[in-house]
Structures are given as structure tokens and as C-alpha cells.
Amino acid sequence: MGIDNAIPFVSRGNAADTAAWIAALSRAMPNETIMPFAQLSAAQRGNARVAIVANPDPTELDQLPALKWVQSLWAGIERMLAELKNPHIGIVRLEDPQLAATMAEAVVAWTLYLHRDMPAYAAAQRAHVWQPQPFRLASERCVAVLGLGHLGKLAAKRLIDAGFNVIGWARTAQTLPDMQSYAGDVALPEALKRADIVVCLLPLTPDTRNLLNATRFKQMKPQAALINFGRGAIVNTADLITALNANQLSHAVLDVFETEPLPAGNLLWAHEKITVLPHISAPTQKGSAAALVARNMARYRATGALPKLVDPRIGY
């Protein structure tokens, strides 16, 4: 497409990250012109029907009057849903198979970290104590995956392949091979009480905000562990600390937080039963993401058909 039909790239990222994204997208779509929002002329802004976005400033999207849909480069779009003023703009979230594979790898890695008692061994090393922990087979360890979307299904499969006894929970019924799954609020306590390790891969929606709170922690198996790779606001942090301090839960691996980066003075950093990660469980890979965007864009240019849009009522 010509420069008059340039695709705006709208992001609150820094200049270097914007340049890297535009370079990757341009390699995947050599027939398209992709430009940073700030460099677009008034005519280009007026002509834009689609934009590619990464944590976009809503005031910039408001300056694209003909915009029909946006392609997000992130899987999580809750902030955009909250900030977007024009309800008629369709949102396409990133559903990248590579992102799912990367997340599944992280889920298996940190589940093994808890399964093989790595936090206890790290503490023993710091104390200069030689203390083997009782060994359990992976098949004796029940792992509950909360969230059975694109990411959760692959993570559950990889956990099964690693030998764990896996169950799943989602807000709506799912049928998955080789595992039992639960659905709806009424079934969540049953899933929680069975699990030695709970892995949260849920999106942040009005229904999941503070879902994992004091009530839910009491429903979990005593000394169970938590991995949160979903969104920080799904876990009530104060209730989590209380549950850990009371030995209701044994450990928590947290990769997502309500405020990111996590402030240096935050108490989570120093808690002996919390492993803090800097939101690295599933970083977006520019090459694979750009290829997916290119397929969506080519189909749209050829047929006018929009990719699958987010349902703003449920948040995904």
C-alpha cells in the first residue's frame, strides 16, 4: 500500500522499541507502509482504517477518525478496553502460537521449581544447612491450571507431558483430553482443594479481579503453592501475604503485579516465601508476532474481513 494508506503504529513504548517493532512488521509486510503515529500527516491519520498498537495512548487513537479496528501486539488488552473511548473500534488481541509455547515452557519450569522444592533448597543454602527434602513423583503432584484459553490449554498439555496430574478450571465449560476440567464459580473450590500447585493464567476482567483472595486461599489445600502468570490484580496481595505468613500456602511465584515495574520498596521483594519475576514468563517475540499480524492484514486487504475481535463484555 502507498504512503497515503500508511498503517499507524501507536504505542507508549520508547523510541528504540517502536523502531524495532516497525522494522519487524515492515519485514513481514513489505507491501505495507507502517509509520509511528507522531510522523503521520493529517491526511494519513484521516485515511487510517487499521492501526497496530502496543499499549496505545487513547488520545492518539481518537485522532484516527476512520479507524475500524486495531491489531494489538499484546495478548493482554484489559488496559486498552478500560481506556478506549470509541466503543465501535474493534480490538484484535495477539494469539501467537510462539507466545503460547513460551508461556507453556515457563509454566513447566516454575512448576518444576516448586515440585522439586527449590525455594527450600535455596533457603537451606543461605543457612548453610544440608537438608534433603522428601521426594514426590510428578504423578503424585496435582497441578490446577486456572484459565483454559489458548495459553492455558497448551500449558496444561505440557504439564501432562511432564508427568503431572493436571486439572483445569475456566469460567465456561471446556473439554480437554487427558485431564478433568471444572467450570464456573461453583466448581472453583473443588479445583482449588485438590491442587498442590495452582497456576493462574486467567485474563483480567471484572469477574477475575481479586478472584484469588482470602476466601480462595482457605479453599486451597494446606501448604499448596501459587504461580501467577495472569495479571497482578487477579491476586489480592494483602490476602496472599497473610496466607503465606499463616502457613496456609507454602510459596508463591509472581510474574505480574498491579504496578510494574514493582517498586523497589515493595514488601514482596523481601518475603521469604515469594519469588518475584520481572514479567518474563512469556515475552512477545517480534518475528512470530509480526508474521501473525501480516496474515491478518493480508486477509483484511484481500477480503475486507476482520480477524476475530475481542468481546468487550467478557474482556477477551
N, C-alpha and C positions, 0 to 999 in steps of 0.2 A: 504494500500500500504506500501511497505517496505521503509526503510530509504533511499535507493538509489533513490526512486521516491518521495522524500520529496517535499512538496509544499512550495516554498519560501514565507515568509511574508515580504513584502517590505514597509517600512514606514519611514517617517521622524519624527514620534512621539517619545515620551520619552520611556525609558525602561519599566516603570510601565504600560503605556498604551499598549505597544507592548505585554507585558506578559499577560495582561488582555484579549486582543483580541485573542491571541493564545490559552489561556485557554478556552475561549468561543467557538472558532472554533473547538478545539480538542474535546470538549464535544459533539458538534453537528456532528462531523465526526470521530468517534473513530477508524475507519479503515484507516484513513489518518495520515501521519506524516507531521506536519506543523512546520516549523522552521524559526527563524529570519534569514534574509539574511546574516548577519555577521557570523553566525555559520555554514553556508553551506560549504561543501568541494568543491573543483574544480569539482569533478565528479558530485556532486549533482546539482551544478549550470549548468553544461553541459547537464544534463538529464531533467531539468525542462521544461515542456510543458505549464504549467499554474502557475500563481502566484496570490496571494491575496494581495491587495495593499490598503494603506491608505495614500494619499499624498506621493507617492513614489519618491525617488531620481532617476531621469532618468539615471544617470550614473550606478546605480546598476542594473536597468533593462537591460542596454546594456551588462551586464556581464552574461546574461542568453541567450545564442545564439540560443537555440532551442525553445524559448518561442513563443507560438501561440496566447495566449490570457491572459488577466488579469481580475480578478474579483475585481472591486472597492468596497470598503466598504462605499463609499460616493455617494450621489445622484449627486452632482456637480463634473464634471470631466473636466472643462474647463482648469484648470492649467495643468493637465496631457496631454490634447490634445496639448497644446501650447509647452510643454517641450519634448514630446516623439519624439525621433529621428527616430525610426523604424516605418514607416507607415504601415507595414504588421502585426503588433501586434493588435489583436482585443481587444476592451475595452468593458467590461460589467459593466454598472452602476447599483448601488443599487436601486431597485424599491421595497421597503419593504412596505407592507400594513400598518405595525405599524408606519412607518415613515410618511406615508400619513395621518394616523389618528391623530398622534401627531401634524402635521402641521395644519390640519383642526381645531383641538382644539385651537391652538394658533391664527389662523385667526379669529375664532369666538370670542375668548376672547378679542383681541385687537380691533376688530371691535366694540364690545360692549363698550369697554373703550372709544372709540371716540363717539359712538352713545349716550351714557349716560353722555357725557360732563365731563369725569373725569379730563382732563387737566385743565378745567376751575375751577372745584371744588378744585383741588389741589392748584391752584393759589389763590383762594379765602381764603382757609385755611391759607396759608402763610401770607396773608394780613389781616387776622382776619375779613373777610367780610362775612356776612350771605347773600348769593345772589342765590336764586334758578334760574336755567336756564329753558327756555321754553322746555316743553316736547314734543317729537315726537314719534309716534309709529314706531316700526321697519319696518312695511309695508310701511311707508312713506319715508323711507331712501333707496336710491338706492346705491347698492354696485357693483362696477365693478371689476371682477377678471381678471387680465391680466395673461394669461398662463393657458391653459386648458389641461395640461397633467395629469399624474397620481395624482399629488398633487392638482392641480387646480380644477379638477372635483370633488374630494371629499370635498374640502373646499367650493366650490360653493353649493354643496348639503347641507352641514351642515349650511351654512348661510341661505339657503332657509328654512330649518327645524326650524331655529331660528326666522323666520318671516320676514326676509329682502326681499326687491325687488332686485333680483340679475340679473345682466347681465354679459356676459363674452366676452373676446377678445382673439384671438390667431392668429398666423401668417397664419395658414391654417384653412379652414372651419371645424367646429365641430358642431355636433348635440347633444344637451343635453336636457333632459326633464325639463319642468317647468321653463325654462329661455331662454331669447333671447341671441344669441351669434353673435359676429361680427368677421370678418376675414380680415387680410391684412392691410397694411399701410393706404389705402384709407379710411378704416372704423374706424380706431383708434380715430380720432377726435370726431366722433359721440358717441362712447362709453364713451370717457372722459367727454364730455359736459353733459352727463346725470347723472354722478355719484356724489353722496355726499361723498363717500369714495372709493378710488381706492386702490386695493390690488394687489401688484406686486409679482407674483410667477414665473416669467419668468427665464429661464436659461440664462447664459451669453454667447452670441455668437457675431460674428461680426455685426449681424443685430440688436442686442438688446443693445450693448454698447452705453451708453449715450442716450438711447431711450427716457427717461423721462428728458427732458431739458426745456429751457425757452419757446420754441415754444409749447411744450406739456402742460406745466403748464398754459399757456394762454388759451389753448383749454379746460381746466377743468372748471367746474362750480365754480363761485366765492365762496371762503371760503370752498371749498372741502378739504378733508384730504387725506393723503397718508400713506399707510403701505407698506414698502419694506421688504419682506422676501425672495426675489430672490437672487440677487447678488449686491454688492455695486456699481459696475461700471455701472449698468443699469441706475442709477440716477446721473445726473450732480449735484454734491453737491453745487457748487457755484450758479448755477441757482436756486436750491431748496431754499437756504438761501435768495436769492433775492426775490423769490416769497413769502416766508413766511414774510419777512420784509415789503413787499408791501401789505400784507393782501390779496394777490391773493389766497393763501392757508391758512387754519386755523391751521393745525398741521401736523406733520409727525412722524410716529413711524418707527424707523430704527433699524433693527436687523443685517444688513450686511453692510460692509464697504470695501473700496478698500484696506485699511491697517488694519489688525486685529492682535492683539488687537488694538482698537482705541487709538492712543497716548493720554496721559493724558492732553497734552496742546491743543488738538484739540478743535476748537470753537464749534463743535456740542454739546459737553458735557453741555455747559452753556446756550445754546439757549433755551429761554422760550417756544418756540413752537415746540421743538423737544424732543421726548422720545427716549433715547438711550438704546438699549438692547445688551447684550454681546453674540450675535449669539446663542440664546437659543430657537428659535421658534420650531425647530424640531431636537433635538439631536438624533443621531443614537442609537438605543437600541441593545446592543451586542447580546443578546439572540435571538431576532427575526431576526436580520441580519445574524447571524451565521446559523440559520435554513434555510434561503433562499439560502445562499451560499452552504450549504450542498446539497440541492436539485439540484442546478445547477451542482455541482461537481459529484453527483451520476449519473445524466443523461449523463454527458460527459464521465465518466468512462465506463458506460454501452453501449453507442451507438456511442461515438465519436462526437456527435452533440454539437456544440457550442450554448450557450444561445444567446439571441438577442443582437447584437453588436451595439454600438454607431455608427452613421453615422458621420464621422469627418467633412463632408461638412456643416452640419447644427448644430453640436455640441451636439446632444443628440440622 
